[in-house]
Amino acid sequence: GFDLGSSRYTVAADLLGSHELDGDGVGDDIVDATLGAKWNPFGRVIAAVNARVPLNDAGLRSALTTTVSVEYGF
């Protein structure tokens, strides 16, 4: 994965994978990709959005998983 940004904006991308050694053949090799962005509108406030999509058909999981967050550092 990687993060690229400045003091106000950041974008990130990751490749996530897992392998179950003694699996049952269902969901043993899972590969997903994520893309996200963070924004610092002012002060100590951070807003973020992220999306995760599967890159293969292994296992039972959503076609798209999204998150939205707001953080405050104190």
PyMOL Python script that loads the backbone (N, CA, C, O; Angstrom):
from pymol import cmd

cmd.read_pdbstr("""\
ATOM      1  N   GLY A   1       0.814  -1.182   0.000  1.00  0.00           N
ATOM      2  CA  GLY A   1       0.000   0.000   0.000  1.00  0.00           C
ATOM      3  C   GLY A   1       0.861   1.249   0.000  1.00  0.00           C
ATOM      4  O   GLY A   1       2.086   1.180   0.096  1.00  0.00           O
ATOM      5  N   PHE A   2       0.203   2.384  -0.108  1.00  0.00           N
ATOM      6  CA  PHE A   2       0.920   3.653  -0.058  1.00  0.00           C
ATOM      7  C   PHE A   2      -0.009   4.758   0.419  1.00  0.00           C
ATOM      8  O   PHE A   2      -1.231   4.670   0.299  1.00  0.00           O
ATOM      9  N   ASP A   3       0.601   5.791   0.958  1.00  0.00           N
ATOM     10  CA  ASP A   3      -0.070   7.039   1.324  1.00  0.00           C
ATOM     11  C   ASP A   3       0.673   8.157   0.621  1.00  0.00           C
ATOM     12  O   ASP A   3       1.902   8.141   0.545  1.00  0.00           O
ATOM     13  N   LEU A   4      -0.065   9.124   0.109  1.00  0.00           N
ATOM     14  CA  LEU A   4       0.527  10.269  -0.563  1.00  0.00           C
ATOM     15  C   LEU A   4      -0.286  11.483  -0.170  1.00  0.00           C
ATOM     16  O   LEU A   4      -1.512  11.480  -0.281  1.00  0.00           O
ATOM     17  N   GLY A   5       0.400  12.535   0.296  1.00  0.00           N
ATOM     18  CA  GLY A   5      -0.393  13.689   0.695  1.00  0.00           C
ATOM     19  C   GLY A   5       0.420  14.869   1.155  1.00  0.00           C
ATOM     20  O   GLY A   5       1.645  14.915   1.048  1.00  0.00           O
ATOM     21  N   SER A   6      -0.327  15.823   1.675  1.00  0.00           N
ATOM     22  CA  SER A   6       0.239  17.049   2.220  1.00  0.00           C
ATOM     23  C   SER A   6      -0.326  17.233   3.625  1.00  0.00           C
ATOM     24  O   SER A   6      -0.902  16.300   4.185  1.00  0.00           O
ATOM     25  N   SER A   7      -0.172  18.408   4.194  1.00  0.00           N
ATOM     26  CA  SER A   7      -0.674  18.653   5.544  1.00  0.00           C
ATOM     27  C   SER A   7      -2.201  18.741   5.584  1.00  0.00           C
ATOM     28  O   SER A   7      -2.792  18.621   6.657  1.00  0.00           O
ATOM     29  N   ARG A   8      -2.847  18.949   4.437  1.00  0.00           N
ATOM     30  CA  ARG A   8      -4.322  19.060   4.413  1.00  0.00           C
ATOM     31  C   ARG A   8      -5.026  17.882   3.743  1.00  0.00           C
ATOM     32  O   ARG A   8      -6.172  17.586   4.082  1.00  0.00           O
ATOM     33  N   TYR A   9      -4.369  17.203   2.801  1.00  0.00           N
ATOM     34  CA  TYR A   9      -5.002  16.119   2.052  1.00  0.00           C
ATOM     35  C   TYR A   9      -4.098  14.900   1.999  1.00  0.00           C
ATOM     36  O   TYR A   9      -2.878  15.027   1.898  1.00  0.00           O
ATOM     37  N   THR A  10      -4.699  13.717   2.068  1.00  0.00           N
ATOM     38  CA  THR A  10      -3.949  12.474   1.922  1.00  0.00           C
ATOM     39  C   THR A  10      -4.812  11.464   1.173  1.00  0.00           C
ATOM     40  O   THR A  10      -6.009  11.351   1.436  1.00  0.00           O
ATOM     41  N   VAL A  11      -4.208  10.734   0.247  1.00  0.00           N
ATOM     42  CA  VAL A  11      -4.876   9.609  -0.405  1.00  0.00           C
ATOM     43  C   VAL A  11      -4.061   8.349  -0.097  1.00  0.00           C
ATOM     44  O   VAL A  11      -2.838   8.393   0.034  1.00  0.00           O
ATOM     45  N   ALA A  12      -4.770   7.241   0.012  1.00  0.00           N
ATOM     46  CA  ALA A  12      -4.113   5.981   0.340  1.00  0.00           C
ATOM     47  C   ALA A  12      -4.717   4.867  -0.493  1.00  0.00           C
ATOM     48  O   ALA A  12      -5.901   4.901  -0.829  1.00  0.00           O
ATOM     49  N   ALA A  13      -3.899   3.881  -0.825  1.00  0.00           N
ATOM     50  CA  ALA A  13      -4.364   2.686  -1.529  1.00  0.00           C
ATOM     51  C   ALA A  13      -3.616   1.491  -0.951  1.00  0.00           C
ATOM     52  O   ALA A  13      -2.433   1.583  -0.622  1.00  0.00           O
ATOM     53  N   ASP A  14      -4.319   0.372  -0.833  1.00  0.00           N
ATOM     54  CA  ASP A  14      -3.722  -0.844  -0.283  1.00  0.00           C
ATOM     55  C   ASP A  14      -4.228  -2.063  -1.032  1.00  0.00           C
ATOM     56  O   ASP A  14      -5.335  -2.067  -1.570  1.00  0.00           O
ATOM     57  N   LEU A  15      -3.409  -3.081  -1.055  1.00  0.00           N
ATOM     58  CA  LEU A  15      -3.784  -4.391  -1.556  1.00  0.00           C
ATOM     59  C   LEU A  15      -3.761  -5.320  -0.346  1.00  0.00           C
ATOM     60  O   LEU A  15      -2.719  -5.482   0.291  1.00  0.00           O
ATOM     61  N   LEU A  16      -4.904  -5.933  -0.025  1.00  0.00           N
ATOM     62  CA  LEU A  16      -5.028  -6.770   1.166  1.00  0.00           C
ATOM     63  C   LEU A  16      -5.288  -8.208   0.746  1.00  0.00           C
ATOM     64  O   LEU A  16      -6.074  -8.463  -0.167  1.00  0.00           O
ATOM     65  N   GLY A  17      -4.634  -9.136   1.406  1.00  0.00           N
ATOM     66  CA  GLY A  17      -4.845 -10.535   1.079  1.00  0.00           C
ATOM     67  C   GLY A  17      -4.698 -11.424   2.292  1.00  0.00           C
ATOM     68  O   GLY A  17      -4.004 -11.088   3.251  1.00  0.00           O
ATOM     69  N   SER A  18      -5.368 -12.574   2.232  1.00  0.00           N
ATOM     70  CA  SER A  18      -5.212 -13.575   3.289  1.00  0.00           C
ATOM     71  C   SER A  18      -5.275 -14.963   2.662  1.00  0.00           C
ATOM     72  O   SER A  18      -5.945 -15.178   1.652  1.00  0.00           O
ATOM     73  N   HIS A  19      -4.564 -15.895   3.281  1.00  0.00           N
ATOM     74  CA  HIS A  19      -4.513 -17.276   2.796  1.00  0.00           C
ATOM     75  C   HIS A  19      -4.678 -18.193   4.005  1.00  0.00           C
ATOM     76  O   HIS A  19      -3.933 -18.083   4.978  1.00  0.00           O
ATOM     77  N   GLU A  20      -5.638 -19.080   3.941  1.00  0.00           N
ATOM     78  CA  GLU A  20      -5.863 -20.048   5.014  1.00  0.00           C
ATOM     79  C   GLU A  20      -5.171 -21.355   4.634  1.00  0.00           C
ATOM     80  O   GLU A  20      -5.524 -21.978   3.633  1.00  0.00           O
ATOM     81  N   LEU A  21      -4.185 -21.770   5.433  1.00  0.00           N
ATOM     82  CA  LEU A  21      -3.362 -22.935   5.103  1.00  0.00           C
ATOM     83  C   LEU A  21      -4.163 -24.234   5.076  1.00  0.00           C
ATOM     84  O   LEU A  21      -4.067 -24.993   4.111  1.00  0.00           O
ATOM     85  N   ASP A  22      -4.930 -24.496   6.091  1.00  0.00           N
ATOM     86  CA  ASP A  22      -5.704 -25.742   6.168  1.00  0.00           C
ATOM     87  C   ASP A  22      -7.183 -25.457   5.966  1.00  0.00           C
ATOM     88  O   ASP A  22      -8.022 -25.879   6.761  1.00  0.00           O
ATOM     89  N   GLY A  23      -7.493 -24.742   4.900  1.00  0.00           N
ATOM     90  CA  GLY A  23      -8.868 -24.321   4.653  1.00  0.00           C
ATOM     91  C   GLY A  23      -9.744 -25.427   4.101  1.00  0.00           C
ATOM     92  O   GLY A  23      -9.283 -26.523   3.783  1.00  0.00           O
ATOM     93  N   ASP A  24     -11.028 -25.101   3.999  1.00  0.00           N
ATOM     94  CA  ASP A  24     -12.016 -26.046   3.496  1.00  0.00           C
ATOM     95  C   ASP A  24     -12.372 -25.794   2.036  1.00  0.00           C
ATOM     96  O   ASP A  24     -13.300 -26.409   1.509  1.00  0.00           O
ATOM     97  N   GLY A  25     -11.648 -24.900   1.381  1.00  0.00           N
ATOM     98  CA  GLY A  25     -11.888 -24.603  -0.024  1.00  0.00           C
ATOM     99  C   GLY A  25     -12.819 -23.431  -0.271  1.00  0.00           C
ATOM    100  O   GLY A  25     -13.019 -23.030  -1.418  1.00  0.00           O
ATOM    101  N   VAL A  26     -13.387 -22.880   0.783  1.00  0.00           N
ATOM    102  CA  VAL A  26     -14.296 -21.735   0.650  1.00  0.00           C
ATOM    103  C   VAL A  26     -13.642 -20.521   1.320  1.00  0.00           C
ATOM    104  O   VAL A  26     -13.441 -20.517   2.534  1.00  0.00           O
ATOM    105  N   GLY A  27     -13.319 -19.511   0.546  1.00  0.00           N
ATOM    106  CA  GLY A  27     -12.720 -18.304   1.103  1.00  0.00           C
ATOM    107  C   GLY A  27     -11.302 -18.478   1.616  1.00  0.00           C
ATOM    108  O   GLY A  27     -10.875 -17.751   2.513  1.00  0.00           O
ATOM    109  N   ASP A  28     -10.566 -19.433   1.060  1.00  0.00           N
ATOM    110  CA  ASP A  28      -9.201 -19.687   1.530  1.00  0.00           C
ATOM    111  C   ASP A  28      -8.207 -18.636   1.052  1.00  0.00           C
ATOM    112  O   ASP A  28      -7.235 -18.351   1.751  1.00  0.00           O
ATOM    113  N   ASP A  29      -8.428 -18.060  -0.113  1.00  0.00           N
ATOM    114  CA  ASP A  29      -7.541 -17.042  -0.674  1.00  0.00           C
ATOM    115  C   ASP A  29      -8.366 -15.798  -1.001  1.00  0.00           C
ATOM    116  O   ASP A  29      -9.051 -15.749  -2.022  1.00  0.00           O
ATOM    117  N   ILE A  30      -8.294 -14.813  -0.141  1.00  0.00           N
ATOM    118  CA  ILE A  30      -9.079 -13.584  -0.306  1.00  0.00           C
ATOM    119  C   ILE A  30      -8.141 -12.445  -0.682  1.00  0.00           C
ATOM    120  O   ILE A  30      -7.105 -12.250  -0.045  1.00  0.00           O
ATOM    121  N   VAL A  31      -8.508 -11.689  -1.724  1.00  0.00           N
ATOM    122  CA  VAL A  31      -7.729 -10.531  -2.165  1.00  0.00           C
ATOM    123  C   VAL A  31      -8.683  -9.351  -2.344  1.00  0.00           C
ATOM    124  O   VAL A  31      -9.668  -9.449  -3.076  1.00  0.00           O
ATOM    125  N   ASP A  32      -8.388  -8.239  -1.675  1.00  0.00           N
ATOM    126  CA  ASP A  32      -9.189  -7.022  -1.745  1.00  0.00           C
ATOM    127  C   ASP A  32      -8.289  -5.827  -2.042  1.00  0.00           C
ATOM    128  O   ASP A  32      -7.080  -5.871  -1.814  1.00  0.00           O
ATOM    129  N   ALA A  33      -8.893  -4.764  -2.553  1.00  0.00           N
ATOM    130  CA  ALA A  33      -8.196  -3.492  -2.758  1.00  0.00           C
ATOM    131  C   ALA A  33      -8.942  -2.420  -1.984  1.00  0.00           C
ATOM    132  O   ALA A  33     -10.167  -2.467  -1.874  1.00  0.00           O
ATOM    133  N   THR A  34      -8.206  -1.452  -1.446  1.00  0.00           N
ATOM    134  CA  THR A  34      -8.823  -0.341  -0.733  1.00  0.00           C
ATOM    135  C   THR A  34      -8.318   0.978  -1.304  1.00  0.00           C
ATOM    136  O   THR A  34      -7.192   1.075  -1.792  1.00  0.00           O
ATOM    137  N   LEU A  35      -9.170   1.979  -1.232  1.00  0.00           N
ATOM    138  CA  LEU A  35      -8.823   3.331  -1.650  1.00  0.00           C
ATOM    139  C   LEU A  35      -9.455   4.276  -0.649  1.00  0.00           C
ATOM    140  O   LEU A  35     -10.620   4.118  -0.285  1.00  0.00           O
ATOM    141  N   GLY A  36      -8.687   5.257  -0.205  1.00  0.00           N
ATOM    142  CA  GLY A  36      -9.212   6.180   0.792  1.00  0.00           C
ATOM    143  C   GLY A  36      -8.625   7.570   0.648  1.00  0.00           C
ATOM    144  O   GLY A  36      -7.633   7.788  -0.048  1.00  0.00           O
ATOM    145  N   ALA A  37      -9.277   8.506   1.336  1.00  0.00           N
ATOM    146  CA  ALA A  37      -8.809   9.889   1.342  1.00  0.00           C
ATOM    147  C   ALA A  37      -9.073  10.506   2.707  1.00  0.00           C
ATOM    148  O   ALA A  37     -10.083  10.211   3.346  1.00  0.00           O
ATOM    149  N   LYS A  38      -8.158  11.364   3.152  1.00  0.00           N
ATOM    150  CA  LYS A  38      -8.328  12.120   4.388  1.00  0.00           C
ATOM    151  C   LYS A  38      -8.188  13.601   4.076  1.00  0.00           C
ATOM    152  O   LYS A  38      -7.439  13.998   3.183  1.00  0.00           O
ATOM    153  N   TRP A  39      -8.924  14.409   4.830  1.00  0.00           N
ATOM    154  CA  TRP A  39      -8.912  15.854   4.630  1.00  0.00           C
ATOM    155  C   TRP A  39      -8.886  16.523   5.990  1.00  0.00           C
ATOM    156  O   TRP A  39      -9.630  16.145   6.894  1.00  0.00           O
ATOM    157  N   ASN A  40      -8.025  17.520   6.129  1.00  0.00           N
ATOM    158  CA  ASN A  40      -7.922  18.318   7.353  1.00  0.00           C
ATOM    159  C   ASN A  40      -8.510  19.695   7.062  1.00  0.00           C
ATOM    160  O   ASN A  40      -7.786  20.586   6.617  1.00  0.00           O
ATOM    161  N   PRO A  41      -9.826  19.892   7.307  1.00  0.00           N
ATOM    162  CA  PRO A  41     -10.466  21.159   6.962  1.00  0.00           C
ATOM    163  C   PRO A  41      -9.993  22.322   7.829  1.00  0.00           C
ATOM    164  O   PRO A  41      -9.868  23.448   7.347  1.00  0.00           O
ATOM    165  N   PHE A  42      -9.728  22.047   9.123  1.00  0.00           N
ATOM    166  CA  PHE A  42      -9.243  23.085  10.023  1.00  0.00           C
ATOM    167  C   PHE A  42      -8.786  22.456  11.332  1.00  0.00           C
ATOM    168  O   PHE A  42      -9.285  21.408  11.742  1.00  0.00           O
ATOM    169  N   GLY A  43      -7.833  23.111  11.978  1.00  0.00           N
ATOM    170  CA  GLY A  43      -7.378  22.691  13.310  1.00  0.00           C
ATOM    171  C   GLY A  43      -7.041  21.226  13.419  1.00  0.00           C
ATOM    172  O   GLY A  43      -6.255  20.689  12.638  1.00  0.00           O
ATOM    173  N   ARG A  44      -7.656  20.579  14.417  1.00  0.00           N
ATOM    174  CA  ARG A  44      -7.387  19.178  14.716  1.00  0.00           C
ATOM    175  C   ARG A  44      -8.485  18.242  14.215  1.00  0.00           C
ATOM    176  O   ARG A  44      -8.612  17.116  14.696  1.00  0.00           O
ATOM    177  N   VAL A  45      -9.263  18.699  13.266  1.00  0.00           N
ATOM    178  CA  VAL A  45     -10.357  17.894  12.714  1.00  0.00           C
ATOM    179  C   VAL A  45      -9.893  17.188  11.433  1.00  0.00           C
ATOM    180  O   VAL A  45      -9.305  17.811  10.549  1.00  0.00           O
ATOM    181  N   ILE A  46     -10.165  15.888  11.347  1.00  0.00           N
ATOM    182  CA  ILE A  46      -9.832  15.090  10.166  1.00  0.00           C
ATOM    183  C   ILE A  46     -11.107  14.399   9.688  1.00  0.00           C
ATOM    184  O   ILE A  46     -11.807  13.769  10.481  1.00  0.00           O
ATOM    185  N   ALA A  47     -11.406  14.513   8.409  1.00  0.00           N
ATOM    186  CA  ALA A  47     -12.519  13.787   7.790  1.00  0.00           C
ATOM    187  C   ALA A  47     -11.921  12.756   6.840  1.00  0.00           C
ATOM    188  O   ALA A  47     -10.943  13.036   6.148  1.00  0.00           O
ATOM    189  N   ALA A  48     -12.513  11.563   6.810  1.00  0.00           N
ATOM    190  CA  ALA A  48     -11.966  10.490   5.975  1.00  0.00           C
ATOM    191  C   ALA A  48     -13.080   9.686   5.317  1.00  0.00           C
ATOM    192  O   ALA A  48     -14.164   9.525   5.878  1.00  0.00           O
ATOM    193  N   VAL A  49     -12.796   9.185   4.117  1.00  0.00           N
ATOM    194  CA  VAL A  49     -13.671   8.250   3.404  1.00  0.00           C
ATOM    195  C   VAL A  49     -12.802   7.109   2.880  1.00  0.00           C
ATOM    196  O   VAL A  49     -11.663   7.323   2.467  1.00  0.00           O
ATOM    197  N   ASN A  50     -13.351   5.899   2.903  1.00  0.00           N
ATOM    198  CA  ASN A  50     -12.626   4.716   2.443  1.00  0.00           C
ATOM    199  C   ASN A  50     -13.576   3.778   1.728  1.00  0.00           C
ATOM    200  O   ASN A  50     -14.768   3.733   2.030  1.00  0.00           O
ATOM    201  N   ALA A  51     -13.036   3.026   0.773  1.00  0.00           N
ATOM    202  CA  ALA A  51     -13.806   2.006   0.064  1.00  0.00           C
ATOM    203  C   ALA A  51     -12.941   0.759  -0.077  1.00  0.00           C
ATOM    204  O   ALA A  51     -11.737   0.842  -0.322  1.00  0.00           O
ATOM    205  N   ARG A  52     -13.580  -0.401   0.082  1.00  0.00           N
ATOM    206  CA  ARG A  52     -12.893  -1.689  -0.048  1.00  0.00           C
ATOM    207  C   ARG A  52     -13.690  -2.555  -1.019  1.00  0.00           C
ATOM    208  O   ARG A  52     -14.897  -2.740  -0.858  1.00  0.00           O
ATOM    209  N   VAL A  53     -12.995  -3.084  -2.034  1.00  0.00           N
ATOM    210  CA  VAL A  53     -13.655  -3.920  -3.049  1.00  0.00           C
ATOM    211  C   VAL A  53     -12.905  -5.249  -3.180  1.00  0.00           C
ATOM    212  O   VAL A  53     -11.675  -5.277  -3.136  1.00  0.00           O
ATOM    213  N   PRO A  54     -13.642  -6.337  -3.338  1.00  0.00           N
ATOM    214  CA  PRO A  54     -12.982  -7.630  -3.545  1.00  0.00           C
ATOM    215  C   PRO A  54     -12.413  -7.731  -4.960  1.00  0.00           C
ATOM    216  O   PRO A  54     -13.016  -7.243  -5.916  1.00  0.00           O
ATOM    217  N   LEU A  55     -11.259  -8.364  -5.083  1.00  0.00           N
ATOM    218  CA  LEU A  55     -10.638  -8.569  -6.387  1.00  0.00           C
ATOM    219  C   LEU A  55     -10.790 -10.004  -6.881  1.00  0.00           C
ATOM    220  O   LEU A  55     -10.420 -10.316  -8.013  1.00  0.00           O
ATOM    221  N   ASN A  56     -11.333 -10.876  -6.033  1.00  0.00           N
ATOM    222  CA  ASN A  56     -11.621 -12.245  -6.469  1.00  0.00           C
ATOM    223  C   ASN A  56     -12.961 -12.675  -5.875  1.00  0.00           C
ATOM    224  O   ASN A  56     -13.567 -11.936  -5.099  1.00  0.00           O
ATOM    225  N   ASP A  57     -13.418 -13.866  -6.239  1.00  0.00           N
ATOM    226  CA  ASP A  57     -14.735 -14.345  -5.806  1.00  0.00           C
ATOM    227  C   ASP A  57     -14.665 -15.277  -4.600  1.00  0.00           C
ATOM    228  O   ASP A  57     -15.658 -15.933  -4.284  1.00  0.00           O
ATOM    229  N   ALA A  58     -13.548 -15.352  -3.933  1.00  0.00           N
ATOM    230  CA  ALA A  58     -13.404 -16.256  -2.795  1.00  0.00           C
ATOM    231  C   ALA A  58     -14.183 -15.729  -1.585  1.00  0.00           C
ATOM    232  O   ALA A  58     -14.137 -14.537  -1.278  1.00  0.00           O
ATOM    233  N   GLY A  59     -14.881 -16.611  -0.919  1.00  0.00           N
ATOM    234  CA  GLY A  59     -15.581 -16.257   0.311  1.00  0.00           C
ATOM    235  C   GLY A  59     -16.856 -15.478   0.081  1.00  0.00           C
ATOM    236  O   GLY A  59     -17.179 -15.090  -1.041  1.00  0.00           O
ATOM    237  N   LEU A  60     -17.569 -15.260   1.165  1.00  0.00           N
ATOM    238  CA  LEU A  60     -18.819 -14.520   1.153  1.00  0.00           C
ATOM    239  C   LEU A  60     -18.552 -13.143   1.746  1.00  0.00           C
ATOM    240  O   LEU A  60     -18.322 -13.013   2.948  1.00  0.00           O
ATOM    241  N   ARG A  61     -18.585 -12.101   0.889  1.00  0.00           N
ATOM    242  CA  ARG A  61     -18.355 -10.743   1.367  1.00  0.00           C
ATOM    243  C   ARG A  61     -19.026  -9.758   0.433  1.00  0.00           C
ATOM    244  O   ARG A  61     -19.382 -10.093  -0.697  1.00  0.00           O
ATOM    245  N   SER A  62     -19.192  -8.557   0.911  1.00  0.00           N
ATOM    246  CA  SER A  62     -19.888  -7.516   0.176  1.00  0.00           C
ATOM    247  C   SER A  62     -19.097  -7.093  -1.068  1.00  0.00           C
ATOM    248  O   SER A  62     -17.868  -7.159  -1.083  1.00  0.00           O
ATOM    249  N   ALA A  63     -19.818  -6.658  -2.110  1.00  0.00           N
ATOM    250  CA  ALA A  63     -19.167  -6.176  -3.331  1.00  0.00           C
ATOM    251  C   ALA A  63     -18.478  -4.836  -3.103  1.00  0.00           C
ATOM    252  O   ALA A  63     -17.521  -4.505  -3.803  1.00  0.00           O
ATOM    253  N   LEU A  64     -18.952  -4.068  -2.137  1.00  0.00           N
ATOM    254  CA  LEU A  64     -18.359  -2.775  -1.802  1.00  0.00           C
ATOM    255  C   LEU A  64     -18.594  -2.489  -0.328  1.00  0.00           C
ATOM    256  O   LEU A  64     -19.723  -2.578   0.154  1.00  0.00           O
ATOM    257  N   THR A  65     -17.532  -2.147   0.384  1.00  0.00           N
ATOM    258  CA  THR A  65     -17.635  -1.749   1.781  1.00  0.00           C
ATOM    259  C   THR A  65     -17.090  -0.336   1.898  1.00  0.00           C
ATOM    260  O   THR A  65     -15.957  -0.075   1.494  1.00  0.00           O
ATOM    261  N   THR A  66     -17.883   0.581   2.446  1.00  0.00           N
ATOM    262  CA  THR A  66     -17.450   1.971   2.571  1.00  0.00           C
ATOM    263  C   THR A  66     -17.488   2.412   4.032  1.00  0.00           C
ATOM    264  O   THR A  66     -18.262   1.897   4.838  1.00  0.00           O
ATOM    265  N   THR A  67     -16.634   3.376   4.345  1.00  0.00           N
ATOM    266  CA  THR A  67     -16.644   4.003   5.662  1.00  0.00           C
ATOM    267  C   THR A  67     -16.471   5.503   5.502  1.00  0.00           C
ATOM    268  O   THR A  67     -15.825   5.975   4.566  1.00  0.00           O
ATOM    269  N   VAL A  68     -17.054   6.236   6.425  1.00  0.00           N
ATOM    270  CA  VAL A  68     -16.900   7.681   6.516  1.00  0.00           C
ATOM    271  C   VAL A  68     -16.629   7.990   7.983  1.00  0.00           C
ATOM    272  O   VAL A  68     -17.306   7.451   8.859  1.00  0.00           O
ATOM    273  N   SER A  69     -15.656   8.842   8.265  1.00  0.00           N
ATOM    274  CA  SER A  69     -15.350   9.156   9.657  1.00  0.00           C
ATOM    275  C   SER A  69     -14.945  10.619   9.818  1.00  0.00           C
ATOM    276  O   SER A  69     -14.489  11.277   8.884  1.00  0.00           O
ATOM    277  N   VAL A  70     -15.132  11.089  11.036  1.00  0.00           N
ATOM    278  CA  VAL A  70     -14.668  12.416  11.448  1.00  0.00           C
ATOM    279  C   VAL A  70     -13.923  12.223  12.759  1.00  0.00           C
ATOM    280  O   VAL A  70     -14.446  11.614  13.692  1.00  0.00           O
ATOM    281  N   GLU A  71     -12.695  12.744  12.830  1.00  0.00           N
ATOM    282  CA  GLU A  71     -11.864  12.600  14.007  1.00  0.00           C
ATOM    283  C   GLU A  71     -11.511  13.970  14.565  1.00  0.00           C
ATOM    284  O   GLU A  71     -11.412  14.953  13.831  1.00  0.00           O
ATOM    285  N   TYR A  72     -11.324  14.013  15.878  1.00  0.00           N
ATOM    286  CA  TYR A  72     -10.842  15.235  16.536  1.00  0.00           C
ATOM    287  C   TYR A  72      -9.735  14.848  17.488  1.00  0.00           C
ATOM    288  O   TYR A  72      -9.943  14.023  18.378  1.00  0.00           O
ATOM    289  N   GLY A  73      -8.566  15.427  17.318  1.00  0.00           N
ATOM    290  CA  GLY A  73      -7.440  15.157  18.199  1.00  0.00           C
ATOM    291  C   GLY A  73      -7.390  16.167  19.329  1.00  0.00           C
ATOM    292  O   GLY A  73      -7.533  17.372  19.118  1.00  0.00           O
ATOM    293  N   PHE A  74      -7.182  15.649  20.541  1.00  0.00           N
ATOM    294  CA  PHE A  74      -7.109  16.562  21.698  1.00  0.00           C
ATOM    295  C   PHE A  74      -5.949  16.180  22.588  1.00  0.00           C
ATOM    296  O   PHE A  74      -5.718  16.824  23.611  1.00  0.00           O
TER     297      PHE A  74
END
""", "prot")
cmd.dss("prot")
cmd.show_as("cartoon", "prot")
cmd.util.cbc("prot")
cmd.orient("prot")
